[in-house]
Amino acid sequence: MKKIFGLVLLFVSLTAAQVGHARAGLSDTIERLKPAVLLIGTYKSTDSPRFQLRGTGFVVSDGQMVVTNAHVLPADLSSADAPALVVQVRQASGEWQMRPARVLGTNAARDLALLRMEGPAAPAMRLGNSSAVREGADLAFMGFPIGGVLGFSVVTHRATVSSITAAALPSPSAGRLSEQAIRGLRGGTFEIFQLDATAYPGNSGGPLFDPDTGEVVGVMNMVLIKSTRESALSQPSGISYAIPSVHVQELLDRHR
């Protein structure tokens, strides 16, 4: 009886140690990755507020390239009176530094955009092998949920890959497919990660990463919303999506 009791205690101790190690691993990864997660938005001196948050982005490659969703970008960047596209980088002091940015390229069918920001290089994230991700994998993602309502603090959520399925992105317009969505359907579907986690509109463009290695395996995309943007706050679906990082790598290879 004592032997069995001892084995049970050993099992419990080992399990607790493993859980504690996993939590410590994620905490260390978050601390390392946070400086690479950026605010994506627009700036205009006559706007109120002058900075308008549009989504999340993250630094890759040489420390000046930034990945986000294409739908995060304003549609009127070429207009003479359009606000400037900017990113905000978290400084070691904890303050946000605003920097101009320009679009290097987009992949509309995968809803991805690659930017280059001005200023010194920031810490960059490494891209992982998204084809190695399996259903049931435990991952995490970072971003700015609900925009600035919670303040401009990087928020991290755990997520399990509940499905890897061929899918076209849902149309961002209410109730009908846009021309872009129709072109995507005609061009064929692609694999997308479905996550059992609640994300919000401000999470769009944020990194989905391995909690242990910190490697990015996907880019968070628009939430499955029941009706309106506001319903995401009061009635979140608990389902989110991410674009596999292989498509980010393809975009990077075209614009190095």
Secondary structure, DSSP 8 states (H G I E B T S, - for coil): -HHHHHHHHHHHHHHHHHHHHHHHHHHHHHHHHGGGEEEEEEE-TTSSSSEEEEEEEEEETTTTEEEEEGGGS-TTTTSTT--EEEEEEE-TTS-EEEEEEEEEEEEGGGTEEEEEE-SS------B--GGG--TT-EEEEEE-TTTTTT-S--EEEEEEEEEEEEE----SSSSS--HHHHHHHHT--EEEEEESS---GGGTT-EEE-TTT--EEEEE-----SSSTTHHHHS--S-EEEEETHHHHHHHHH--
